[in-house]
Amino acid sequence: MPSLLDPARLVRQGGFPRHPKVSERHQVSMRGKAEMKRVLPIVCCMALCLIPALAQTKAAAGATMSDQQFVDFAAQTDMVESNLGELAQSVASAQQVKDYGQMLVTDHTNDYSQLYKVAQQASLTVPNAIDKENNNKMITPFHKLKGEAFDHRYIQEMIIGHTKAIAVYKKEAADAQNPTLKSYAEQTLATLQKHLDSAKALEKGKTK
């Protein structure tokens, strides 16, 4: 692709005679400045467009969490899963989905208690309520569903959520600054994997 300042292009536009007079050289200079004014906004726009893409790449790579950030994530996960598990027992259509919800209520309630003890030992704060983001993204939408529509959405979200949780817990098990929290993350992975495997089995209809 020819440059915006390509001499051949400017010749086609009537510029650059072989021996330009002073006034003609001034016209060429002004024309070049006009081209630059057109180019600069495009370059700036391209640079700005790259910023969110770079941020997404960094997030996808999985930035290391602090121990407090991990505790926040784990607590929110436990509370959301318990809340949705209770809802599943009320509005789900399939008995297998109701049973799955009960398993999550039991396991994540126990896990929250364990997390609370570990966090106290590490002098970390444990959230005691579901935050606005999770309420808007997870809790509110599910309260609008019931029956088979709930079953389908619930199982899909459990697969996505537990896949993400396992990745976060594995990273904490490897990178935690606090040894007690590191041990907690390692031990909880088996439960999260059980939940993921059960959700995938439900999705494939293997429990029917």
C-alpha positions in Angstrom: 0.0 0.0 0.0 1.6 3.4 -1.0 2.4 5.8 1.8 0.2 8.8 2.3 3.3 10.8 1.4 4.3 8.7 -1.5 5.7 11.0 -4.2 3.9 9.1 -7.0 0.6 9.7 -5.3 1.3 13.4 -4.9 2.2 13.7 -8.5 -1.1 12.2 -9.5 -2.7 14.8 -7.2 -0.9 17.6 -9.1 2.1 18.1 -6.8 5.9 18.1 -7.2 6.6 19.7 -10.6 10.2 19.3 -11.7 11.2 22.8 -10.8 8.6 24.2 -8.4 8.5 28.0 -7.8 8.6 29.3 -4.2 4.8 29.7 -4.0 4.4 26.1 -5.4 6.8 24.7 -2.8 4.7 26.4 -0.1 1.6 24.7 -1.5 3.4 21.4 -1.4 4.5 22.0 2.2 0.9 22.9 3.2 -0.4 19.8 1.5 2.1 17.7 3.4 1.0 19.2 6.7 -2.6 18.5 5.8 -1.7 14.8 5.2 0.1 14.6 8.5 -3.0 16.0 10.3 -5.0 13.2 8.7 -2.5 10.6 9.7 -2.0 11.5 13.3 -5.6 10.9 14.5 -5.5 7.5 12.8 -2.3 6.5 14.6 -3.6 7.8 17.9 -6.8 5.8 17.5 -4.9 2.7 16.7 -2.8 3.1 19.8 -5.8 3.6 22.0 -7.5 0.5 20.5 -4.4 -1.6 21.4 -4.7 -0.7 25.1 -7.8 -2.9 26.0 -6.4 -5.7 23.8 -3.2 -5.7 25.8 -5.1 -5.7 29.1 -7.2 -8.6 28.0 -4.0 -10.5 27.1 -2.5 -9.9 30.5 -5.8 -11.0 32.2 -5.9 -14.1 30.1 -2.4 -15.0 31.1 -3.6 -15.0 34.7 -2.1 -12.3 36.9 -0.9 -13.5 40.3 -3.4 -12.8 43.1 -2.4 -11.7 46.6 -3.5 -14.0 49.4 -6.2 -11.5 50.3 -7.5 -11.4 46.7 -7.6 -15.2 46.7 -9.6 -15.2 50.0 -12.1 -12.7 48.4 -12.5 -14.9 45.3 -12.9 -18.1 47.3 -15.4 -16.6 49.7 -17.5 -15.2 46.8 -17.4 -18.6 45.1 -18.6 -20.4 48.2 -21.4 -18.0 48.8 -22.6 -17.9 45.2 -22.5 -21.7 44.8 -24.4 -22.2 48.1 -27.0 -19.7 47.2 -27.6 -21.1 43.7 -27.6 -24.7 45.1 -30.4 -23.7 47.4 -32.3 -22.1 44.5 -31.8 -25.3 42.4 -33.6 -27.4 45.0 -36.6 -25.1 44.7 -36.9 -24.4 40.9 -34.9 -27.1 39.1 -36.8 -29.5 36.9 -34.6 -32.7 37.1 -34.1 -34.5 40.4 -30.4 -35.0 39.5 -30.0 -31.2 39.3 -31.7 -30.7 42.6 -29.4 -33.3 44.2 -26.4 -31.6 42.6 -27.5 -28.3 44.1 -27.7 -29.9 47.5 -24.2 -31.3 47.2 -22.9 -27.8 46.4 -24.7 -26.3 49.4 -23.2 -28.8 51.7 -19.7 -28.7 50.3 -19.4 -24.9 49.8 -20.9 -24.2 53.2 -18.2 -26.4 54.8 -15.5 -24.9 52.6 -16.5 -21.4 53.7 -16.1 -22.4 57.3 -12.7 -23.8 56.6 -11.7 -20.8 54.6 -12.7 -18.5 57.5 -10.5 -20.4 60.0 -7.5 -20.4 57.6 -8.0 -16.7 56.8 -8.1 -15.8 60.5 -4.9 -17.6 61.1 -3.3 -15.6 58.3 -4.8 -12.3 59.5 -6.9 -11.9 56.4 -10.5 -10.6 56.0 -13.2 -12.9 54.7 -16.2 -11.3 52.9 -19.5 -12.2 54.5 -21.9 -11.2 51.7 -22.2 -11.7 48.0 -20.8 -8.6 46.2 -22.7 -6.4 43.7 -20.9 -7.9 40.7 -21.8 -11.5 41.5 -25.3 -10.5 42.5 -25.9 -8.9 39.1 -24.1 -11.5 37.1 -25.1 -14.7 38.8 -27.8 -14.4 41.4 -30.4 -12.1 39.8 -30.4 -13.8 36.4 -31.0 -17.2 37.9 -34.0 -16.0 40.0 -35.7 -15.3 36.7 -35.4 -18.9 35.5 -37.1 -22.1 36.5 -37.7 -25.7 35.2 -35.7 -26.9 32.3 -34.4 -23.4 31.4 -32.9 -23.2 34.9 -31.4 -26.7 34.7 -29.6 -26.0 31.4 -28.3 -22.5 32.4 -27.3 -23.8 35.9 -25.2 -26.7 34.7 -23.5 -24.6 32.0 -22.5 -22.0 34.6 -21.3 -24.6 37.1 -19.0 -26.0 34.4 -17.7 -22.6 33.6 -17.4 -21.5 37.2 -15.7 -24.6 38.5 -13.2 -24.6 35.6 -12.2 -21.1 36.5 -12.1 -21.8 40.2 -9.9 -24.8 39.7 -7.4 -22.7 37.7 -7.4 -20.1 40.5 -7.0 -22.6 43.3 -4.1 -24.4 41.4 -2.3 -21.0 41.1 -2.8 -20.3 44.8 -1.6 -23.7 45.7 1.6 -23.0 43.8 2.1 -19.3 44.6 0.5 -18.6 48.0 2.6 -16.5 50.4 1.0 -18.1 53.4 1.7 -21.8 53.9 -1.7 -22.5 55.6 -3.6 -20.9 52.8 -1.4 -22.8 50.3 -2.4 -26.1 52.0 -6.1 -25.1 52.1 -6.0 -24.4 48.3 -4.4 -27.8 47.6 -6.9 -29.7 49.7 -10.0 -27.9 48.2 -9.0 -28.8 44.6 -10.4 -32.3 45.0 -13.9 -31.0 45.9 -13.9 -28.5 43.1 -12.9 -31.2 40.6 -15.7 -33.4 41.9 -18.2 -30.6 41.3 -16.9 -30.1 37.8 -17.0 -33.8 36.9 -20.5 -34.1 38.2 -21.7 -31.0 36.3 -20.2 -32.4 33.1 -21.9 -35.8 33.7 -25.2 -34.0 34.1 -24.6 -32.1 30.9 -24.1 -35.3 29.0 -27.0 -37.0 30.6 -24.9 -39.8 32.2 -26.9 -39.6 35.5 -30.2 -40.4 33.8 
